[in-house]
Amino acid sequence: MLGLVVAALVFALQAGEYSTPQWLTMRTREKEVRAEVAALTREVDSLARFRKLVETDPVTQERIAREQYGMLRQGEIEFTLVQPEEK
């Protein structure tokens, strides 16, 4: 009788489509994937907001033009600071 109970317990834990260790591994992986999806969703939302700013906000457009393309307003002079070389 004890052997039957032990066999039933082993069957319950290891048999079926997925064993208990496989199920626990899949559950952990599901949590990781859900966290990745949430992070990617936040990144997409952030990029969508930035895209809207780039398309419609003159201040953002000017900042990008200055930072990425080195553009200046009329009458401005560009200064480049160079660190002295160490000897």
N, C-alpha and C positions, 0 to 999 in steps of 0.2 A: 504494500500500500504506500509506504514512504517512497519507494522507487517511482511509483506512478505520479506522486505529487511532485517529486523532483523533476521527472521527465516533463510534466506539464508546465512547470515553471521555466525550465530551459527552453521548451518550445515557445512559450509566451514571450520570452525575451529575445530569442534568436531567430525564430521562424517568421514566416509571413513575407510580404514584399520587401520590407526593410527591417533589419535588426535594430535593437535599441541603440547600440553605439552608432550605427549609420544614421538613425533618426536624429540623435543628439548632434552629430556632426552637421547634418543638413540644416538643423534648426539654428546652429551657430552661424553657418554660412548665410542663411537667410537674413539674420540680423545684420551681418556685415554688408550684404548686398543692399538691404534697405537703407543703411546708413550712407552707402555710396550714392544711391539714387537721390537721397535727400540732399546730399552735398552738391551733386550735379544739378539738381533742380534749383538750388540757391544760386549756383554759378550762372546758370542760364538766365534766371531772373535778373541778376546783376548785370549781365551783358546786354540784356534787352533794354534795361534802363539806360545804360551807357550809350547804346546805339541811338536811342531816342534823343539823348542829350547831344550827341555828335550831329545828328540830323537837324535839330531845332534850336539849340542854345548857342548864341554867338560867343559867349564867354568861353565855353568849352571848345568851340571851333578855334578861337584865337589861341587858347592855351596849347592845343595840339599843333597848330601851325608854328607856334614859337618853339615848342619843345622838340618836335620831330623834324621840322624842316628849317629851323633856324631863321624864320621870317622875322622881320622887324617892322615896326611902324615907321612911317615917313618921319625923318628927322632923328631917329634913334641911332645910337652908335653902339656897336657890339664890342664888349671887352671880354677877352679870354684870359683867365688867370691860370698860370702854369706853376706847379710846385717846383721848387728848386731841387736839382738833383743832389743826392747824397754822395759824398766823396768816400 
